[in-house]
Amino acid sequence: QARAGSFLSWIEIWARYAAQAVVDVIDSDARSITVKQEVFERYNDVLDTAHNNLIWQHEAPAGRNYYVNKFGRQNVNLPWTLGEYFLMVNRPKPEHFDVV
């Protein structure tokens, strides 16, 4: 199954997620929302693991190709299909954030 997708499709997913987070903040009479550090780190671990299974991560040494930046991280594509990613971020999970 293809791992890419239209950039507009990705923007729609991200925008829907961000807009729902703002609504959740407003509905809770809060002023800010911050992702919890452990959630951030867990997501990045899952992301890196998924990227390590794909060829574009291994095409050239870090910083030497279009896909992998100088820090050795893939910075162009996500390793999931649009459908997989949509299910991951369909709606912000309150337990993932500090809302104050």
FIKOLZA-1660 file (N, C-alpha, C; in steps of 0.1 Angstrom, whole numbers, plus 5000, padded with zeros to 4 digits):
% residues 100
   i   px   py   pz ch aa at
   1 5008 4988 5000  A  Q  N
   1 5000 5000 5000  A  Q CA
   1 5009 5012 5000  A  Q  C
   2 5005 5022 4992  A  A  N
   2 5013 5034 4991  A  A CA
   2 5014 5042 5004  A  A  C
   3 5026 5047 5007  A  R  N
   3 5029 5055 5019  A  R CA
   3 5028 5070 5017  A  R  C
   4 5027 5074 5005  A  A  N
   4 5026 5088 5002  A  A CA
   4 5012 5092 5002  A  A  C
   5 5010 5104 4997  A  G  N
   5 4996 5109 4996  A  G CA
   5 4997 5124 4992  A  G  C
   6 4987 5129 4988  A  S  N
   6 4986 5143 4984  A  S CA
   6 4990 5152 4996  A  S  C
   7 4998 5162 4994  A  F  N
   7 5002 5171 5005  A  F CA
   7 4989 5178 5011  A  F  C
   8 4979 5180 5002  A  L  N
   8 4967 5186 5007  A  L CA
   8 4959 5177 5016  A  L  C
   9 4960 5164 5014  A  S  N
   9 4954 5154 5023  A  S CA
   9 4960 5155 5036  A  S  C
  10 4974 5155 5037  A  W  N
  10 4981 5156 5050  A  W CA
  10 4977 5169 5057  A  W  C
  11 4976 5180 5050  A  I  N
  11 4973 5193 5056  A  I CA
  11 4959 5192 5062  A  I  C
  12 4950 5186 5055  A  E  N
  12 4936 5185 5060  A  E CA
  12 4936 5177 5073  A  E  C
  13 4943 5166 5074  A  I  N
  13 4944 5158 5086  A  I CA
  13 4950 5166 5097  A  I  C
  14 4961 5173 5095  A  W  N
  14 4967 5181 5105  A  W CA
  14 4958 5193 5110  A  W  C
  15 4952 5199 5100  A  A  N
  15 4943 5211 5103  A  A CA
  15 4931 5206 5111  A  A  C
  16 4925 5195 5108  A  R  N
  16 4914 5190 5115  A  R CA
  16 4918 5187 5130  A  R  C
  17 4929 5181 5131  A  Y  N
  17 4934 5177 5145  A  Y CA
  17 4937 5190 5153  A  Y  C
  18 4943 5200 5147  A  A  N
  18 4946 5212 5154  A  A CA
  18 4934 5220 5157  A  A  C
  19 4924 5220 5148  A  A  N
  19 4912 5228 5151  A  A CA
  19 4904 5221 5162  A  A  C
  20 4904 5208 5162  A  Q  N
  20 4897 5201 5173  A  Q CA
  20 4904 5203 5187  A  Q  C
  21 4917 5204 5187  A  A  N
  21 4924 5207 5199  A  A CA
  21 4920 5221 5204  A  A  C
  22 4919 5231 5195  A  V  N
  22 4915 5244 5199  A  V CA
  22 4901 5244 5205  A  V  C
  23 4892 5237 5198  A  V  N
  23 4878 5236 5203  A  V CA
  23 4878 5230 5217  A  V  C
  24 4886 5219 5219  A  D  N
  24 4887 5213 5233  A  D CA
  24 4892 5223 5243  A  D  C
  25 4902 5231 5240  A  V  N
  25 4907 5241 5249  A  V CA
  25 4896 5251 5252  A  V  C
  26 4889 5256 5242  A  I  N
  26 4878 5266 5244  A  I CA
  26 4867 5260 5253  A  I  C
  27 4863 5247 5250  A  D  N
  27 4852 5241 5257  A  D CA
  27 4856 5239 5272  A  D  C
  28 4869 5237 5275  A  S  N
  28 4873 5235 5288  A  S CA
  28 4876 5248 5296  A  S  C
  29 4874 5259 5290  A  D  N
  29 4877 5272 5295  A  D CA
  29 4892 5273 5299  A  D  C
  30 4900 5267 5291  A  A  N
  30 4915 5268 5294  A  A CA
  30 4921 5278 5285  A  A  C
  31 4933 5281 5287  A  R  N
  31 4940 5291 5279  A  R CA
  31 4952 5285 5270  A  R  C
  32 4956 5273 5273  A  S  N
  32 4967 5267 5265  A  S CA
  32 4966 5252 5265  A  S  C
  33 4973 5246 5256  A  I  N
  33 4974 5232 5255  A  I CA
  33 4988 5228 5251  A  I  C
  34 4994 5218 5258  A  T  N
  34 5008 5214 5255  A  T CA
  34 5008 5199 5256  A  T  C
  35 5015 5193 5246  A  V  N
  35 5016 5179 5245  A  V CA
  35 5025 5175 5257  A  V  C
  36 5022 5164 5263  A  K  N
  36 5030 5158 5274  A  K CA
  36 5043 5153 5268  A  K  C
  37 5054 5155 5275  A  Q  N
  37 5067 5151 5271  A  Q CA
  37 5068 5136 5267  A  Q  C
  38 5062 5128 5276  A  E  N
  38 5063 5113 5273  A  E CA
  38 5055 5109 5261  A  E  C
  39 5044 5116 5258  A  V  N
  39 5037 5114 5246  A  V CA
  39 5045 5118 5233  A  V  C
  40 5051 5129 5234  A  F  N
  40 5060 5134 5223  A  F CA
  40 5071 5124 5221  A  F  C
  41 5078 5120 5231  A  E  N
  41 5089 5110 5230  A  E CA
  41 5084 5097 5224  A  E  C
  42 5072 5092 5229  A  R  N
  42 5067 5079 5224  A  R CA
  42 5064 5080 5209  A  R  C
  43 5057 5091 5205  A  Y  N
  43 5054 5093 5191  A  Y CA
  43 5067 5093 5182  A  Y  C
  44 5077 5100 5187  A  N  N
  44 5089 5100 5179  A  N CA
  44 5096 5087 5178  A  N  C
  45 5095 5079 5189  A  D  N
  45 5101 5065 5189  A  D CA
  45 5094 5057 5179  A  D  C
  46 5080 5058 5179  A  V  N
  46 5072 5050 5169  A  V CA
  46 5075 5055 5155  A  V  C
  47 5076 5068 5153  A  L  N
  47 5079 5073 5140  A  L CA
  47 5093 5069 5135  A  L  C
  48 5103 5069 5143  A  D  N
  48 5117 5065 5139  A  D CA
  48 5117 5050 5136  A  D  C
  49 5110 5042 5144  A  T  N
  49 5110 5028 5142  A  T CA
  49 5103 5025 5128  A  T  C
  50 5092 5031 5126  A  A  N
  50 5085 5029 5113  A  A CA
  50 5094 5033 5101  A  A  C
  51 5101 5045 5103  A  H  N
  51 5109 5049 5092  A  H CA
  51 5121 5040 5089  A  H  C
  52 5126 5033 5100  A  N  N
  52 5137 5024 5098  A  N CA
  52 5134 5012 5090  A  N  C
  53 5121 5009 5088  A  N  N
  53 5116 4998 5080  A  N CA
  53 5115 5002 5065  A  N  C
  54 5117 5015 5061  A  L  N
  54 5115 5019 5048  A  L CA
  54 5128 5023 5041  A  L  C
  55 5129 5021 5028  A  I  N
  55 5142 5022 5021  A  I CA
  55 5147 5037 5021  A  I  C
  56 5138 5047 5021  A  W  N
  56 5144 5060 5020  A  W CA
  56 5152 5064 5032  A  W  C
  57 5150 5058 5043  A  Q  N
  57 5159 5060 5054  A  Q CA
  57 5173 5056 5052  A  Q  C
  58 5175 5046 5043  A  H  N
  58 5188 5040 5042  A  H CA
  58 5195 5042 5029  A  H  C
  59 5190 5051 5021  A  E  N
  59 5195 5053 5007  A  E CA
  59 5209 5059 5008  A  E  C
  60 5212 5067 5017  A  A  N
  60 5225 5074 5018  A  A CA
  60 5228 5078 5032  A  A  C
  61 5241 5082 5035  A  P  N
  61 5244 5086 5049  A  P CA
  61 5236 5099 5053  A  P  C
  62 5234 5101 5066  A  A  N
  62 5226 5112 5070  A  A CA
  62 5231 5125 5064  A  A  C
  63 5221 5133 5059  A  G  N
  63 5224 5146 5053  A  G CA
  63 5229 5145 5039  A  G  C
  64 5228 5133 5033  A  R  N
  64 5233 5131 5019  A  R CA
  64 5223 5128 5009  A  R  C
  65 5210 5129 5013  A  N  N
  65 5200 5127 5003  A  N CA
  65 5188 5136 5006  A  N  C
  66 5178 5135 4997  A  Y  N
  66 5166 5144 4998  A  Y CA
  66 5158 5140 5010  A  Y  C
  67 5158 5128 5014  A  Y  N
  67 5149 5123 5025  A  Y CA
  67 5154 5124 5039  A  Y  C
  68 5167 5122 5041  A  V  N
  68 5173 5122 5054  A  V CA
  68 5181 5134 5057  A  V  C
  69 5178 5141 5068  A  N  N
  69 5185 5154 5071  A  N CA
  69 5199 5151 5077  A  N  C
  70 5206 5162 5081  A  K  N
  70 5219 5160 5086  A  K CA
  70 5219 5154 5100  A  K  C
  71 5208 5153 5106  A  F  N
  71 5207 5146 5119  A  F CA
  71 5203 5132 5118  A  F  C
  72 5202 5127 5106  A  G  N
  72 5198 5113 5104  A  G CA
  72 5184 5110 5105  A  G  C
  73 5175 5120 5104  A  R  N
  73 5161 5118 5105  A  R CA
  73 5155 5121 5091  A  R  C
  74 5145 5112 5088  A  Q  N
  74 5138 5114 5075  A  Q CA
  74 5128 5126 5077  A  Q  C
  75 5128 5135 5068  A  N  N
  75 5121 5147 5070  A  N CA
  75 5112 5151 5058  A  N  C
  76 5108 5141 5050  A  V  N
  76 5100 5144 5039  A  V CA
  76 5086 5137 5039  A  V  C
  77 5087 5124 5042  A  N  N
  77 5075 5116 5042  A  N CA
  77 5072 5110 5055  A  N  C
  78 5059 5107 5058  A  L  N
  78 5055 5099 5069  A  L CA
  78 5055 5084 5065  A  L  C
  79 5057 5075 5074  A  P  N
  79 5058 5061 5071  A  P CA
  79 5045 5054 5071  A  P  C
  80 5034 5061 5072  A  W  N
  80 5021 5055 5073  A  W CA
  80 5012 5059 5061  A  W  C
  81 5002 5051 5058  A  T  N
  81 4993 5055 5047  A  T CA
  81 4984 5067 5053  A  T  C
  82 4977 5074 5044  A  L  N
  82 4968 5084 5049  A  L CA
  82 4958 5078 5058  A  L  C
  83 4953 5067 5055  A  G  N
  83 4942 5060 5064  A  G CA
  83 4948 5057 5077  A  G  C
  84 4960 5051 5078  A  E  N
  84 4966 5047 5091  A  E CA
  84 4968 5060 5099  A  E  C
  85 4974 5070 5093  A  Y  N
  85 4977 5082 5100  A  Y CA
  85 4964 5089 5105  A  Y  C
  86 4954 5089 5097  A  F  N
  86 4941 5096 5101  A  F CA
  86 4936 5089 5113  A  F  C
  87 4936 5075 5114  A  L  N
  87 4931 5068 5125  A  L CA
  87 4940 5072 5138  A  L  C
  88 4953 5074 5136  A  M  N
  88 4961 5078 5147  A  M CA
  88 4958 5091 5153  A  M  C
  89 4954 5101 5144  A  V  N
  89 4952 5114 5149  A  V CA
  89 4938 5119 5145  A  V  C
  90 4929 5110 5145  A  N  N
  90 4915 5114 5142  A  N CA
  90 4909 5124 5151  A  N  C
  91 4913 5123 5164  A  R  N
  91 4908 5133 5174  A  R CA
  91 4919 5134 5185  A  R  C
  92 4922 5146 5190  A  P  N
  92 4931 5147 5201  A  P CA
  92 4926 5139 5213  A  P  C
  93 4936 5133 5219  A  K  N
  93 4932 5125 5232  A  K CA
  93 4936 5134 5244  A  K  C
  94 4926 5137 5252  A  P  N
  94 4928 5146 5263  A  P CA
  94 4940 5142 5272  A  P  C
  95 4942 5129 5274  A  E  N
  95 4952 5124 5283  A  E CA
  95 4966 5126 5277  A  E  C
  96 4967 5130 5264  A  H  N
  96 4980 5133 5258  A  H CA
  96 4985 5147 5261  A  H  C
  97 4976 5155 5267  A  F  N
  97 4980 5170 5268  A  F CA
  97 4978 5175 5282  A  F  C
  98 4985 5185 5285  A  D  N
  98 4983 5194 5296  A  D CA
  98 4975 5206 5291  A  D  C
  99 4963 5207 5296  A  V  N
  99 4954 5218 5292  A  V CA
  99 4952 5227 5305  A  V  C
 100 4956 5239 5304  A  V  N
 100 4955 5248 5315  A  V CA
 100 4949 5262 5311  A  V  C
% end
